[in-house]
Structure formats: structure tokens, C-alpha cells
Amino acid sequence: MNKPVWLNGPPNRLLMATDLSARCDRALDRTAQLARQWQAEILALNVLESSQSPDLALAWAYGKAPDNAAIARRQLQQDLAGADVSFNVKIATGDAAETIKKIATEHDCSLIVSGMARNETFGRFLPGSTVERLARSVSQPLLVVRNRPHGAYRHIVVTSDFSESSRHALAAALRYFPEQRLSLYYAHKVPLSAAADASAAGEKGDAVPASVRNRIQQEYEAFLQACALGTDDRKRVALVAAQGALEIVLTHYVRQHDIDLVVMGSHGRSGLMNALLGSAAAKLLDWLPCDTLIVRDPRAHE
């Protein structure tokens, strides 16, 4: 198994996948902010598709294409004016997800950044979209940007079910954001009957029952020991435990605490992430009002 890219520390090259439309502006702004923070280079990739720019696609097909790289570079230079970042532009044709994956690997990009792929009519995450296919296939972490950046990420949550996949997500968050404190978020899912009993007893809906609190704490300590964290990293991580469906309680927590970024692994022993972007993970991408960093378990590439 190859060494995960995040173990090398913050990226020195970011791939920003853009169709040069306004919907990618927030992702472009976040990429520029991270490039400055990490003193990294941006590779802005535009995969030309007919639905995006019919005139350029037709010209390409008939061998009369203008200098598409020059067109893209000119627009990106305007978009990045004053951003004080180093960037290159690459134009390609073909399947968007496969092309992004191929070029990210060829150019040693340690992070792929994308805007949110949404159906503008219904406002829902699109299964089968480029973002979903990237999350299923790329070895690099995938940052899905939803919000306009207002500085560096300050409040970061790592979802965890104490699995090995969760360890990779935590490791990536620690290496990419070495100055930030992290909340390790664990959602304890209970049967409906137990939830009804708790409601009848007047217990808060998302509060973890005392009967399971100690067990969760013990699993958390064992999880951190398995992560083999250094003393400084160990001090940066704090457990947050809640009761309920992850997508519901975590979304509520994100809104309550102004969370900037949620980091999640691609697999888990609980089954919540076993089918990446299946029910729970797709709901998270739909519901979370913040950016999301998806870290694939390296075992998925074996």
C-alpha cells in the first residue's frame, strides 16, 4: 500500500477543478486561501464539456479551437487578481471525473478541491455527479466547498466511529491543519424503542445516556491510542458525543457551533460510511451547512 499523501503534511500542490462558471467562485476563493496558508501552488483544471461551453467544444471537435488555455488563464488571472498565489492552468477533454483523477495523480496534487454539484431546481446533491464519482475513486482527499471563505478554517470537526477509516480522517486533519484544535464527533445511534424511553423520561434528545457514556469514553481512549498520536496532537483533539442519526445531530452541532469544516472517512465499522455517499454520507453532503473534506481509506485502493 502506498503511503497516504496526507502523511507528508500540508499539500504543496492543490488541484482546483473548475468549469470557470460563477458556481465555482467559492471553491476558487477557498483554494487560493489554502494555497497562501500552505505556500502551495494551484493547478486549475478545466475539463471542457459541450454543456459547459458549446462554442469551444464544437470548435475543438472541428479542429478550429482557439487557445483554450489562454482563455482559461485570462479568466483565472482576473479571478485571482490580488490573491498572491502561484498557479498553472490545464485544459483537457474527456470524462470529467476520470480526467481529474488522472491529472491529480500525474501532477502530484495532494488535495482536490471542488464546488458543490447540485441540482439548482431542487437544491439536492446529485448522485452520479462528478463530485460523487471523485469521492468514490480518488486517493487524494477531496474538499467539497459550500461556503464563501472568511479566512482560514477555525472550527473543524472530524466524524468518527472509532474505526480504522476514522483514524485516516483524523490523521489527515491533523497534518493538513497543524495549528487547529479538532473536535472528534461520535454519534451514538440507538433503537427507536430506547429513544422513546428516553423521551418519556424527559431526557434531552441528543444527550448520550449515562449508561453508555463510559463505554464511549473507553472506546475513544482506545481509538486515540491506536492512532499513536504525539503528545501535542493528543492535546488538540477533544471528544464530542451525541445520540441520534449522524446526519441530523451533526448538522445541528455544526449550526450551533459555527463549524467551518467537517472531515469524514470513507468507510466505517458502523456501516454509516461503508457505501461511500450512500444514505448517511449523501445526507451529510446535502445537509451540512459547511465545507466537507472526504478522506478515502487507503485500503480502498488495494
Backbone torsions as a table, in degrees:
resi	resn	phi	psi	omega
1	MET	NA	130.4	178.8
2	ASN	-69.1	152.6	178.6
3	LYS	-65.8	128.2	178.5
4	PRO	-58.9	141.2	-174.5
5	VAL	-62.6	-29.6	-176.2
6	TRP	-71.4	-16.4	178.9
7	LEU	-69.9	-13.9	177.2
8	ASN	-83.0	-2.3	-178.5
9	GLY	97.3	-168.3	-179.2
10	PRO	-55.9	145.0	-177.2
11	PRO	-62.5	148.2	170.7
12	ASN	-104.5	-4.4	174.5
13	ARG	-147.8	128.4	-179.8
14	LEU	-113.4	135.5	173.4
15	LEU	-98.0	119.0	176.0
16	MET	-103.0	111.1	179.0
17	ALA	-85.5	117.4	-175.8
18	THR	-137.1	144.5	171.7
19	ASP	-101.2	11.2	177.3
20	LEU	66.2	16.2	178.1
21	SER	-96.2	169.7	-177.8
22	ALA	-62.6	-27.1	-176.6
23	ARG	-68.6	-14.3	178.5
24	CYS	-95.6	0.9	-175.2
25	ASP	-60.9	-41.9	-177.8
26	ARG	-66.3	-41.0	177.8
27	ALA	-65.0	-38.0	178.0
28	LEU	-64.8	-42.8	178.4
29	ASP	-63.3	-40.6	179.6
30	ARG	-68.0	-40.0	177.9
31	THR	-60.0	-43.5	178.8
32	ALA	-63.2	-40.5	179.6
33	GLN	-63.7	-43.9	179.8
34	LEU	-68.1	-37.2	178.4
35	ALA	-61.4	-40.6	177.0
36	ARG	-67.3	-42.9	-178.7
37	GLN	-62.0	-40.2	-175.6
38	TRP	-99.2	0.3	-175.3
39	GLN	53.1	49.0	-175.0
40	ALA	-110.0	166.6	178.3
41	GLU	-100.4	146.7	177.5
42	ILE	-104.3	130.7	167.9
43	LEU	-107.4	106.7	-179.4
44	ALA	-90.1	115.7	-175.9
45	LEU	-110.1	126.5	174.5
46	ASN	-116.5	114.3	175.8
47	VAL	-93.8	110.1	-172.6
48	LEU	-71.8	123.4	176.8
49	GLU	-127.1	148.6	-175.1
50	SER	-61.9	-32.9	-179.1
51	SER	-71.0	-20.3	-177.8
52	GLN	-83.6	-53.5	-177.5
53	SER	-139.0	83.9	-174.7
54	PRO	-56.7	-37.7	-177.2
55	ASP	-66.1	-41.7	-179.7
56	LEU	-70.6	-39.5	-179.1
57	ALA	-64.6	-42.4	179.5
58	LEU	-67.3	-40.7	178.3
59	ALA	-61.5	-41.2	178.4
60	TRP	-60.6	-46.3	-175.9
61	ALA	-62.6	-34.3	-177.7
62	TYR	-95.3	11.0	176.3
63	GLY	72.6	21.7	-179.4
64	LYS	-119.9	28.5	-174.9
65	ALA	-66.5	136.5	170.5
66	PRO	-71.4	-179.9	178.4
67	ASP	-74.8	88.1	-174.8
68	ASN	-62.6	-35.5	178.0
69	ALA	-62.6	-37.9	179.2
70	ALA	-66.9	-38.9	178.1
71	ILE	-63.6	-47.0	-180.0
72	ALA	-65.0	-43.2	-179.8
73	ARG	-61.1	-41.7	-178.9
74	ARG	-62.4	-43.3	179.7
75	GLN	-67.4	-41.8	-179.3
76	LEU	-68.1	-34.3	176.0
77	GLN	-62.7	-38.0	176.2
78	GLN	-67.5	-43.6	-178.5
79	ASP	-66.6	-33.2	-175.7
80	LEU	-99.8	10.3	-179.5
81	ALA	-57.0	125.8	179.0
82	GLY	82.3	-0.6	-177.5
83	ALA	-78.5	-17.1	177.7
84	ASP	57.3	53.5	177.8
85	VAL	-131.9	155.4	175.5
86	SER	-94.3	130.7	-178.7
87	PHE	-146.9	155.4	172.0
88	ASN	-126.9	158.3	-178.4
89	VAL	-120.5	137.6	175.4
90	LYS	-133.3	133.0	176.6
91	ILE	-110.6	135.8	-178.6
92	ALA	-143.6	165.0	172.9
93	THR	-123.4	163.4	179.1
94	GLY	121.2	-171.0	177.3
95	ASP	-64.6	127.2	-171.9
96	ALA	-60.3	-52.0	-176.2
97	ALA	-63.5	-44.6	-179.5
98	GLU	-65.9	-37.5	-179.8
99	THR	-69.1	-43.0	177.9
100	ILE	-61.0	-45.4	179.3
101	LYS	-59.8	-45.8	-177.3
102	LYS	-64.5	-47.0	-175.9
103	ILE	-71.9	-36.0	177.0
104	ALA	-59.9	-39.0	179.1
105	THR	-71.9	-45.2	-178.5
106	GLU	-61.6	-32.8	-175.6
107	HIS	-102.9	14.0	175.9
108	ASP	53.4	45.0	175.5
109	CYS	-82.1	131.3	-176.3
110	SER	-95.3	-4.6	179.2
111	LEU	-152.6	137.1	174.5
112	ILE	-109.6	132.0	-179.0
113	VAL	-116.6	134.6	-179.5
114	SER	-142.2	152.8	169.8
115	GLY	-78.1	173.4	-179.0
116	MET	-80.0	125.6	176.1
117	ALA	-85.3	112.0	-174.0
118	ARG	-134.5	154.5	171.1
119	ASN	-84.9	112.5	-173.3
120	GLU	-63.2	-26.4	-179.1
121	THR	-73.6	-45.7	-174.3
122	PHE	-105.0	-11.7	177.4
123	GLY	67.7	31.9	-177.6
124	ARG	-113.4	152.7	174.3
125	PHE	-67.0	139.6	-174.3
126	LEU	-96.3	108.3	172.2
127	PRO	-59.2	139.5	-179.2
128	GLY	84.2	-0.2	179.6
129	SER	-72.9	171.2	178.0
130	THR	-58.9	-41.4	-178.8
131	VAL	-62.6	-45.0	179.9
132	GLU	-63.8	-43.1	-178.5
133	ARG	-66.5	-36.5	175.7
134	LEU	-63.3	-45.2	-178.6
135	ALA	-60.9	-28.7	179.6
136	ARG	-80.8	-20.0	-166.0
137	SER	-123.9	-31.3	-172.4
138	VAL	-78.4	148.1	177.5
139	SER	-83.7	-24.4	178.8
140	GLN	-77.9	150.4	171.8
141	PRO	-58.5	146.7	-179.0
142	LEU	-116.7	118.4	178.5
143	LEU	-98.1	116.9	177.9
144	VAL	-101.2	114.3	-173.3
145	VAL	-94.5	128.0	177.2
146	ARG	-110.8	-40.4	-170.0
147	ASN	-105.1	156.6	173.1
148	ARG	-71.2	130.5	-178.1
149	PRO	-73.5	141.5	174.2
150	HIS	-127.9	57.8	-176.2
151	GLY	102.1	-173.9	-178.7
152	ALA	-67.4	158.5	173.7
153	TYR	-61.7	130.7	-178.3
154	ARG	-110.2	-43.2	-175.6
155	HIS	-115.7	109.6	-172.6
156	ILE	-119.4	133.0	177.2
157	VAL	-116.6	135.7	173.1
158	VAL	-111.7	118.5	176.7
159	THR	-73.8	144.6	-177.4
160	SER	-150.4	140.7	166.6
161	ASP	-118.2	20.0	177.8
162	PHE	66.5	25.3	178.5
163	SER	-93.9	173.7	177.3
164	GLU	-64.4	-37.9	177.1
165	SER	-60.0	-37.5	177.4
166	SER	-64.8	-32.1	178.4
167	ARG	-65.0	-38.6	178.1
168	HIS	-65.9	-40.6	178.6
169	ALA	-62.5	-43.0	178.8
170	LEU	-65.5	-42.6	179.9
171	ALA	-60.9	-41.7	179.2
172	ALA	-64.5	-43.0	180.0
173	ALA	-63.8	-40.6	179.9
174	LEU	-65.8	-40.0	-177.3
175	ARG	-77.2	-38.3	-177.4
176	TYR	-77.3	-27.2	-178.1
177	PHE	-129.1	68.7	-170.4
178	PRO	-69.9	-9.9	-178.9
179	GLU	-102.8	-6.9	-171.7
180	GLN	-97.7	147.1	168.8
181	ARG	-80.5	144.9	-175.6
182	LEU	-122.0	140.6	172.0
183	SER	-100.5	123.2	176.9
184	LEU	-92.8	111.2	-170.1
185	TYR	-100.1	120.8	179.8
186	TYR	-118.6	126.1	178.4
187	ALA	-107.1	117.7	178.4
188	HIS	-90.4	112.2	-178.6
189	LYS	-91.7	129.3	-176.4
190	VAL	-118.2	155.0	176.5
191	PRO	-61.7	154.6	-179.5
192	LEU	-58.6	-35.6	-179.1
193	SER	-63.4	-41.4	179.2
194	ALA	-68.2	-37.3	178.6
195	ALA	-64.8	-38.0	178.1
196	ALA	-65.8	-39.8	178.4
197	ASP	-63.2	-41.1	-180.0
198	ALA	-65.2	-39.1	179.2
199	SER	-64.6	-41.0	179.0
200	ALA	-64.7	-30.7	-179.5
201	ALA	-82.8	-3.3	178.1
202	GLY	82.1	17.8	180.0
203	GLU	-79.8	148.1	178.5
204	LYS	-62.1	137.4	-171.8
205	GLY	-57.1	-39.8	-175.9
206	ASP	-102.0	7.7	179.3
207	ALA	-78.2	138.5	178.9
208	VAL	-78.8	126.9	179.9
209	PRO	-60.2	145.8	-180.0
210	ALA	-58.5	-28.5	-177.5
211	SER	-65.9	-23.0	-178.9
212	VAL	-113.7	-5.2	-175.4
213	ARG	-62.1	-44.3	-179.4
214	ASN	-65.2	-38.6	178.8
215	ARG	-63.4	-42.3	179.1
216	ILE	-63.1	-41.7	179.4
217	GLN	-62.7	-40.6	178.5
218	GLN	-65.4	-42.1	177.7
219	GLU	-64.8	-37.1	178.6
220	TYR	-63.2	-45.8	179.7
221	GLU	-64.2	-39.8	177.9
222	ALA	-66.4	-37.1	178.0
223	PHE	-62.5	-47.2	-179.9
224	LEU	-64.5	-37.3	177.8
225	GLN	-63.6	-40.9	178.7
226	ALA	-66.7	-26.6	178.4
227	CYS	-74.4	-15.9	178.9
228	ALA	53.3	50.0	-179.3
229	LEU	-77.3	146.9	171.3
230	GLY	-71.2	168.4	-176.3
231	THR	-59.2	-45.2	-178.0
232	ASP	-64.8	-43.2	178.9
233	ASP	-65.4	-38.4	179.4
234	ARG	-59.8	-36.9	-179.4
235	LYS	-72.0	-19.3	-177.8
236	ARG	-83.5	-9.0	-173.8
237	VAL	-109.7	132.4	177.6
238	ALA	-131.8	138.5	-178.6
239	LEU	-80.9	134.7	169.1
240	VAL	-124.5	118.3	-178.4
241	ALA	-116.1	137.4	178.2
242	ALA	-138.9	166.6	179.6
243	GLN	-116.5	129.7	177.8
244	GLY	136.9	-177.9	178.3
245	ALA	-67.5	131.9	-174.2
246	LEU	-53.0	-48.5	-175.2
247	GLU	-62.9	-28.6	-179.0
248	ILE	-81.7	-53.2	-174.8
249	VAL	-70.8	-34.7	179.8
250	LEU	-70.0	-41.1	177.2
251	THR	-59.2	-41.8	177.4
252	HIS	-62.7	-42.5	-179.9
253	TYR	-65.1	-42.2	179.6
254	VAL	-59.1	-43.7	-179.6
255	ARG	-68.8	-40.2	-178.0
256	GLN	-65.6	-34.9	-170.2
257	HIS	-113.5	14.5	176.9
258	ASP	51.9	49.3	179.9
259	ILE	-72.1	133.6	-179.7
260	ASP	-88.0	-34.0	-170.3
261	LEU	-147.3	134.9	171.6
262	VAL	-113.9	129.0	178.9
263	VAL	-108.3	129.9	179.8
264	MET	-139.3	146.7	176.1
265	GLY	-81.9	171.1	-174.1
266	SER	-96.7	-14.5	-178.9
267	HIS	-136.4	164.2	178.2
268	GLY	-168.5	153.6	-177.4
269	ARG	-69.1	-23.2	-177.8
270	SER	-77.9	-13.3	-176.6
271	GLY	89.2	-8.0	-179.2
272	LEU	-61.9	-33.8	-177.8
273	MET	-116.6	8.1	-175.3
274	ASN	-61.7	-41.1	173.7
275	ALA	-100.7	93.9	-173.9
276	LEU	-54.4	129.9	-176.2
277	LEU	60.8	29.8	166.7
278	GLY	-80.5	-149.3	-170.1
279	SER	-57.5	-55.7	-173.7
280	ALA	-70.7	-47.1	-176.7
281	ALA	-68.0	-37.5	176.8
282	ALA	-63.9	-39.0	177.4
283	LYS	-64.7	-38.5	178.4
284	LEU	-60.5	-46.0	179.8
285	LEU	-65.4	-31.3	176.9
286	ASP	-73.8	-43.6	-167.7
287	TRP	-91.9	-35.1	-173.3
288	LEU	-62.3	126.9	179.7
289	PRO	-88.9	38.4	-178.5
290	CYS	-150.5	175.8	177.3
291	ASP	-72.4	157.1	-177.0
292	THR	-132.8	131.4	175.5
293	LEU	-111.0	116.8	-178.4
294	ILE	-101.2	123.5	-178.0
295	VAL	-114.9	113.4	-179.4
296	ARG	-77.5	140.2	174.0
297	ASP	-64.8	126.3	-179.6
298	PRO	-55.8	-26.5	179.9
299	ARG	-63.6	-21.8	-178.6
300	ALA	-68.2	-16.0	-178.0
301	HIS	-98.9	-0.6	-177.4
302	GLU	-78.0	NA	NA
